[in-house]
Amino acid sequence: MSPRTGRPTDDPKRNQYKIRLSDGEVEMLDYCCKVTGLTKAEVIRRGIKKVYEEAQKSEK
């Protein structure tokens, strides 16, 4: 068996995090996924990027 499985990517996702969410936060995440058609991981990644961009703007 090959040690590399799956599709090749230029941006491998090697890090994993476990988070705790309230029932309300889970409902919001599920709603975002349903409306946008994105996965939970992608919604969270976009949220991180949005907050990061806002933090950079406020730092200037």
C-alpha positions in Angstrom: 0.0 0.0 0.0 1.2 3.5 -0.9 2.0 5.7 2.1 0.3 8.6 0.4 -3.4 8.2 -0.1 -6.1 10.6 -1.3 -5.8 13.5 -3.7 -2.6 15.5 -3.8 -2.9 19.1 -2.5 -0.8 22.2 -2.3 -2.3 23.0 1.2 -2.4 19.8 3.3 -4.5 19.9 6.4 -2.2 18.3 9.0 -3.5 20.0 12.1 -6.7 18.9 14.0 -8.6 20.8 16.7 -11.4 19.7 18.9 -13.8 22.4 20.0 -16.8 22.6 22.3 -19.9 24.3 21.0 -23.2 25.2 22.7 -26.5 23.9 21.2 -27.1 27.3 19.7 -23.7 27.4 18.1 -24.2 24.0 16.5 -27.6 25.2 15.2 -25.9 28.2 13.6 -23.1 26.1 12.1 -25.6 23.6 10.7 -27.7 26.4 9.3 -24.7 28.0 7.6 -23.8 24.6 6.1 -27.3 24.0 4.8 -27.6 27.5 3.2 -24.2 27.7 1.7 -23.6 24.0 0.8 -20.2 24.1 2.5 -18.8 21.6 4.9 -18.5 22.4 8.6 -14.8 22.6 8.3 -15.0 25.1 5.4 -17.4 27.3 7.3 -15.1 27.3 10.3 -12.0 28.0 8.0 -13.9 31.0 6.4 -14.8 32.3 9.9 -11.1 32.1 11.0 -10.1 34.0 7.8 -12.7 36.7 8.3 -11.7 37.3 11.9 -8.0 37.3 10.9 -8.6 39.9 8.2 -10.6 42.1 10.7 -7.8 41.8 13.2 -5.2 42.9 10.6 -7.4 46.0 9.7 -7.8 47.0 13.3 -4.0 46.7 13.9 -3.2 49.3 11.3 
